[in-house]
């Protein structure tokens, strides 16, 4: 039997991976809740000192966030991306199509245990709305979408939705910070859950699409038609 051929890459350094994942999650959260606002320039020395991580691990995390479109490179280094109105509209349009699809698939495919998981995720989401905690609310909404996609047996959509949500996290935070929008969003999701549990695919698809359309209208209200992707170079 022939000896296995070497890949020629050597051993992989794994010790920093868990720390990098935590760092990526932390930075994502800071961008989502507005602590690191759109256009904010990131200074590596300050981040390393505050987060107590090495520059190597920080740069690995920043590269991942840049690949996801959350950070952009400019003349003075990386900064938090700023979406143009057109780009945000396109992202919401894709989410509308994807979430309509996943709602229909949930009605058609979900086993009974998935209905219970969705109901639990919905109750937790209601609690997050009532607690008026933006970070907790964003986490609860992500958990709700996970339950929805898992029940629909379509984790491809889950991956796409998570990436799209990351891109528009600041706009979602803007819309969810509006009391009227929070109440309307909760009511919309409640109606969606009722249709999902009843396995009414047509109603669920329409309600999911309407929820995203309303979220887009709230998030994009007042957003300029043209916003520079690299704010530092537009001065």
VOPAGU-2260 file (C-alpha; in pm, 1 decimal, decimal comma):
REM VOPAGU-2260
SITE   aa  ch    i         X         Y         Z
SITE  UNK   A    0       0,0       0,0       0,0
SITE  UNK   A    1     142,2     334,8    -100,8
SITE  UNK   A    2     232,6     580,9     174,5
SITE  UNK   A    3      -0,2     882,0     188,6
SITE  UNK   A    4     129,0    1181,7      -3,7
SITE  UNK   A    5     212,1    1490,2     197,2
SITE  UNK   A    6      17,8    1806,0     124,9
SITE  UNK   A    7     333,3    2005,7     188,0
SITE  UNK   A    8     163,5    2260,3     411,0
SITE  UNK   A    9     302,3    2162,3     750,8
SITE  UNK   A   10     114,9    2161,4    1082,6
SITE  UNK   A   11    -168,9    2406,5    1132,5
SITE  UNK   A   12    -156,4    2650,3    1421,4
SITE  UNK   A   13    -486,6    2596,8    1602,1
SITE  UNK   A   14    -433,4    2764,1    1934,4
SITE  UNK   A   15    -552,6    3107,5    1816,8
SITE  UNK   A   16    -865,5    2986,8    1634,9
SITE  UNK   A   17   -1108,0    2992,8    1931,4
SITE  UNK   A   18    -983,6    3336,9    2033,5
SITE  UNK   A   19   -1019,2    3463,6    1678,7
SITE  UNK   A   20   -1377,3    3337,0    1658,6
SITE  UNK   A   21   -1463,5    3512,4    1984,6
SITE  UNK   A   22   -1295,4    3827,6    1862,4
SITE  UNK   A   23   -1484,6    3819,5    1531,8
SITE  UNK   A   24   -1812,5    3769,8    1718,4
SITE  UNK   A   25   -1730,8    4056,3    1954,9
SITE  UNK   A   26   -1646,3    4296,2    1672,8
SITE  UNK   A   27   -1957,8    4193,6    1479,7
SITE  UNK   A   28   -2164,8    4271,8    1787,6
SITE  UNK   A   29   -2000,3    4610,9    1832,8
SITE  UNK   A   30   -2077,1    4697,5    1471,3
SITE  UNK   A   31   -2434,1    4568,4    1498,1
SITE  UNK   A   32   -2520,4    4768,3    1810,8
SITE  UNK   A   33   -2355,7    5086,8    1686,3
SITE  UNK   A   34   -2062,6    5097,2    1927,7
SITE  UNK   A   35   -1846,3    5087,9    1615,9
SITE  UNK   A   36   -2056,7    5308,6    1385,6
SITE  UNK   A   37   -2043,9    5322,4    1007,6
SITE  UNK   A   38   -1736,5    5513,1     889,3
SITE  UNK   A   39   -1544,3    5463,4    1215,2
SITE  UNK   A   40   -1172,0    5410,1    1150,3
SITE  UNK   A   41   -1020,9    5115,1    1335,0
SITE  UNK   A   42    -685,2    5171,8    1502,4
SITE  UNK   A   43    -509,7    4841,3    1567,7
SITE  UNK   A   44    -306,7    4956,1    1866,4
SITE  UNK   A   45    -618,8    5081,5    2044,6
SITE  UNK   A   46    -814,5    4764,0    1972,0
SITE  UNK   A   47    -527,7    4540,1    2083,7
SITE  UNK   A   48    -493,1    4731,1    2410,1
SITE  UNK   A   49    -864,6    4736,5    2490,2
SITE  UNK   A   50    -941,5    4379,2    2384,4
SITE  UNK   A   51    -608,1    4243,2    2510,1
SITE  UNK   A   52    -530,6    4042,3    2199,2
SITE  UNK   A   53    -220,3    4019,5    1985,1
SITE  UNK   A   54    -194,9    4215,1    1662,8
SITE  UNK   A   55    -168,7    3885,4    1471,5
SITE  UNK   A   56    -503,0    3756,5    1602,0
SITE  UNK   A   57    -666,7    4097,1    1555,9
SITE  UNK   A   58    -554,3    4118,7    1194,5
SITE  UNK   A   59    -691,2    3770,5    1123,8
SITE  UNK   A   60   -1028,2    3877,5    1266,2
SITE  UNK   A   61   -1027,0    4205,2    1074,1
SITE  UNK   A   62    -953,0    4022,8     747,8
SITE  UNK   A   63   -1255,8    3800,1     804,1
SITE  UNK   A   64   -1479,6    4099,9     869,0
SITE  UNK   A   65   -1342,7    4274,3     562,0
SITE  UNK   A   66   -1419,2    3966,6     351,1
SITE  UNK   A   67   -1777,5    3978,1     481,1
SITE  UNK   A   68   -1810,5    4340,9     372,2
SITE  UNK   A   69   -1831,5    4486,0     723,1
SITE  UNK   A   70   -1498,8    4667,1     693,1
SITE  UNK   A   71   -1342,5    4852,2     401,6
SITE  UNK   A   72    -983,0    4951,2     336,8
SITE  UNK   A   73    -902,4    5318,0     283,0
SITE  UNK   A   74    -595,3    5539,8     264,4
SITE  UNK   A   75    -568,7    5543,2     646,5
SITE  UNK   A   76    -648,3    5178,2     708,2
SITE  UNK   A   77    -967,1    4985,7     777,9
SITE  UNK   A   78   -1296,8    5147,6     872,0
SITE  UNK   A   79   -1649,8    5025,0     929,1
SITE  UNK   A   80   -1829,3    5005,7     594,5
SITE  UNK   A   81   -2101,6    5251,4     501,4
SITE  UNK   A   82   -2371,1    5116,5     272,0
SITE  UNK   A   83   -2504,4    5314,9     -18,3
SITE  UNK   A   84   -2881,2    5334,2     -38,0
SITE  UNK   A   85   -2878,3    5130,4    -360,1
SITE  UNK   A   86   -2671,9    4855,0    -202,3
SITE  UNK   A   87   -2896,8    4841,4     103,6
SITE  UNK   A   88   -3204,0    4822,1    -120,0
SITE  UNK   A   89   -3049,8    4530,0    -308,8
SITE  UNK   A   90   -2968,5    4347,2      13,7
SITE  UNK   A   91   -3322,4    4386,2     140,7
SITE  UNK   A   92   -3459,5    4269,9    -196,1
SITE  UNK   A   93   -3252,0    3951,8    -175,7
SITE  UNK   A   94   -3358,4    3894,9     185,9
SITE  UNK   A   95   -3721,2    3937,5      87,1
SITE  UNK   A   96   -3690,5    3664,9    -175,9
SITE  UNK   A   97   -3493,4    3431,8      50,8
SITE  UNK   A   98   -3720,5    3465,6     350,9
SITE  UNK   A   99   -4031,0    3414,9     142,0
SITE  UNK   A  100   -3872,9    3097,1       9,1
SITE  UNK   A  101   -3773,9    2966,9     350,1
SITE  UNK   A  102   -4120,3    3033,6     492,0
SITE  UNK   A  103   -4276,9    2827,1     214,8
SITE  UNK   A  104   -4024,5    2546,3     259,9
SITE  UNK   A  105   -4086,2    2540,8     634,9
SITE  UNK   A  106   -4457,2    2484,4     575,2
SITE  UNK   A  107   -4381,7    2206,4     330,5
SITE  UNK   A  108   -4095,7    2029,6     510,0
SITE  UNK   A  109   -4085,2    2101,7     882,7
SITE  UNK   A  110   -4129,4    1801,8    1117,1
SITE  UNK   A  111   -4340,1    1844,2    1429,3
SITE  UNK   A  112   -4034,0    1895,0    1648,6
SITE  UNK   A  113   -3940,5    2195,7    1432,5
SITE  UNK   A  114   -4275,4    2358,6    1510,6
SITE  UNK   A  115   -4197,4    2336,4    1882,3
SITE  UNK   A  116   -3848,4    2478,8    1826,0
SITE  UNK   A  117   -3991,6    2768,1    1626,5
SITE  UNK   A  118   -4251,3    2841,4    1895,0
SITE  UNK   A  119   -3976,6    2845,9    2160,0
SITE  UNK   A  120   -3761,8    3080,3    1949,2
SITE  UNK   A  121   -4064,6    3304,8    1902,9
SITE  UNK   A  122   -4129,3    3323,8    2278,7
SITE  UNK   A  123   -3766,7    3416,2    2337,1
SITE  UNK   A  124   -3793,7    3680,9    2068,5
SITE  UNK   A  125   -4098,9    3830,0    2239,1
SITE  UNK   A  126   -3901,5    3841,6    2565,1
SITE  UNK   A  127   -3615,1    4020,7    2392,8
SITE  UNK   A  128   -3853,4    4279,8    2248,4
SITE  UNK   A  129   -4008,6    4337,3    2591,0
SITE  UNK   A  130   -3664,7    4368,9    2754,9
SITE  UNK   A  131   -3581,4    4651,4    2510,6
SITE  UNK   A  132   -3223,7    4522,2    2477,0
SITE  UNK   A  133   -3096,3    4581,5    2123,8
SITE  UNK   A  134   -2807,6    4332,9    2145,2
SITE  UNK   A  135   -3034,2    4066,8    2293,7
SITE  UNK   A  136   -3297,2    4140,7    2030,6
SITE  UNK   A  137   -3053,8    4095,0    1743,4
SITE  UNK   A  138   -2938,0    3764,0    1895,5
SITE  UNK   A  139   -3297,2    3648,3    1942,9
SITE  UNK   A  140   -3386,5    3733,9    1583,6
SITE  UNK   A  141   -3087,1    3534,9    1461,9
SITE  UNK   A  142   -3197,3    3237,6    1674,7
SITE  UNK   A  143   -3548,2    3268,4    1527,7
SITE  UNK   A  144   -3412,3    3256,8    1172,7
SITE  UNK   A  145   -3199,3    2956,7    1262,8
SITE  UNK   A  146   -3505,0    2770,3    1388,6
SITE  UNK   A  147   -3692,8    2867,9    1073,4
SITE  UNK   A  148   -3416,9    2754,0     836,9
SITE  UNK   A  149   -3348,5    2434,5    1027,9
SITE  UNK   A  150   -3716,9    2345,1    1015,0
SITE  UNK   A  151   -3716,4    2416,4     641,7
SITE  UNK   A  152   -3409,8    2192,1     607,2
SITE  UNK   A  153   -3229,4    2467,2     417,6
SITE  UNK   A  154   -2913,3    2579,8     592,2
SITE  UNK   A  155   -2790,9    2737,5     268,3
SITE  UNK   A  156   -3045,9    3014,6     316,2
SITE  UNK   A  157   -2941,2    3048,3     680,7
SITE  UNK   A  158   -2582,1    3111,6     576,4
SITE  UNK   A  159   -2688,6    3367,4     316,7
SITE  UNK   A  160   -2928,1    3546,9     551,9
SITE  UNK   A  161   -2662,5    3569,4     824,6
SITE  UNK   A  162   -2416,3    3725,2     581,9
SITE  UNK   A  163   -2675,3    3969,1     449,7
SITE  UNK   A  164   -2785,6    4062,3     800,5
SITE  UNK   A  165   -2425,4    4135,5     891,5
SITE  UNK   A  166   -2400,1    4378,1     600,9
SITE  UNK   A  167   -2707,7    4574,4     706,1
SITE  UNK   A  168   -2665,9    4539,7    1081,7
SITE  UNK   A  169   -2642,7    4914,4    1136,8
SITE  UNK   A  170   -2958,0    4980,9     938,0
SITE  UNK   A  171   -3144,3    4706,8    1125,2
SITE  UNK   A  172   -3036,4    4864,8    1451,3
SITE  UNK   A  173   -3177,7    5197,6    1329,1
SITE  UNK   A  174   -3514,3    5047,7    1243,3
SITE  UNK   A  175   -3543,3    4838,2    1559,5
SITE  UNK   A  176   -3462,4    5142,9    1772,2
SITE  UNK   A  177   -3791,4    5301,0    1657,7
SITE  UNK   A  178   -4067,6    5212,6    1909,9
SITE  UNK   A  179   -4339,7    5202,4    1645,2
SITE  UNK   A  180   -4130,2    4976,6    1423,1
SITE  UNK   A  181   -4049,1    4739,0    1709,7
SITE  UNK   A  182   -4419,3    4694,0    1786,1
SITE  UNK   A  183   -4507,7    4648,3    1421,4
SITE  UNK   A  184   -4221,5    4401,9    1370,0
SITE  UNK   A  185   -4332,8    4190,2    1663,2
SITE  UNK   A  186   -4689,8    4181,3    1529,5
SITE  UNK   A  187   -4568,0    4087,3    1181,1
SITE  UNK   A  188   -4356,7    3802,5    1314,1
SITE  UNK   A  189   -4648,3    3683,7    1526,5
SITE  UNK   A  190   -4867,4    3662,2    1216,7
SITE  UNK   A  191   -4590,3    3481,4    1031,6
SITE  UNK   A  192   -4553,7    3223,6    1308,4
SITE  UNK   A  193   -4926,8    3156,8    1303,4
SITE  UNK   A  194   -4914,0    3091,5     928,8
SITE  UNK   A  195   -4606,8    2869,5     965,4
SITE  UNK   A  196   -4763,2    2656,6    1237,8
SITE  UNK   A  197   -5082,0    2627,4    1030,9
SITE  UNK   A  198   -4862,7    2526,3     733,3
SITE  UNK   A  199   -5029,2    2790,4     517,4
SITE  UNK   A  200   -4746,5    2824,3     266,3
SITE  UNK   A  201   -4902,1    3102,4      56,8
SITE  UNK   A  202   -4977,0    3318,5     361,0
SITE  UNK   A  203   -4639,2    3248,0     523,1
SITE  UNK   A  204   -4448,6    3340,3     207,8
SITE  UNK   A  205   -4644,3    3663,8     168,0
SITE  UNK   A  206   -4609,9    3759,7     535,8
SITE  UNK   A  207   -4235,1    3692,9     538,0
SITE  UNK   A  208   -4186,2    3908,1     229,9
SITE  UNK   A  209   -4405,2    4184,8     373,0
SITE  UNK   A  210   -4207,9    4183,3     699,5
SITE  UNK   A  211   -3882,2    4242,6     512,4
SITE  UNK   A  212   -4038,4    4511,1     293,2
SITE  UNK   A  213   -4160,3    4697,9     600,4
SITE  UNK   A  214   -3822,9    4658,9     771,9
SITE  UNK   A  215   -3652,5    4800,8     463,5
SITE  UNK   A  216   -3883,0    5100,9     454,8
SITE  UNK   A  217   -3809,4    5177,9     820,6
SITE  UNK   A  218   -3434,1    5127,7     789,1
SITE  UNK   A  219   -3392,5    5323,5     466,4
SITE  UNK   A  220   -3608,4    5617,6     570,1
SITE  UNK   A  221   -3392,1    5928,6     572,8
SITE  UNK   A  222   -3088,7    5747,5     431,9
SITE  UNK   A  223   -2917,7    5961,6     164,8
SITE  UNK   A  224   -2943,3    5842,5    -193,6
SITE  UNK   A  225   -2564,9    5840,1    -226,7
SITE  UNK   A  226   -2336,3    5738,4      57,9
SITE  UNK   A  227   -1958,7    5693,9      10,2
SITE  UNK   A  228   -1831,2    5341,2      71,7
SITE  UNK   A  229   -1494,6    5485,4     176,6
SITE  UNK   A  230   -1585,9    5789,8     387,9
SITE  UNK   A  231   -1226,5    5885,7     459,4
SITE  UNK   A  232   -1147,8    5934,2      90,9
SITE  UNK   A  233   -1454,2    6151,8      35,7
SITE  UNK   A  234   -1330,9    6438,0     251,8
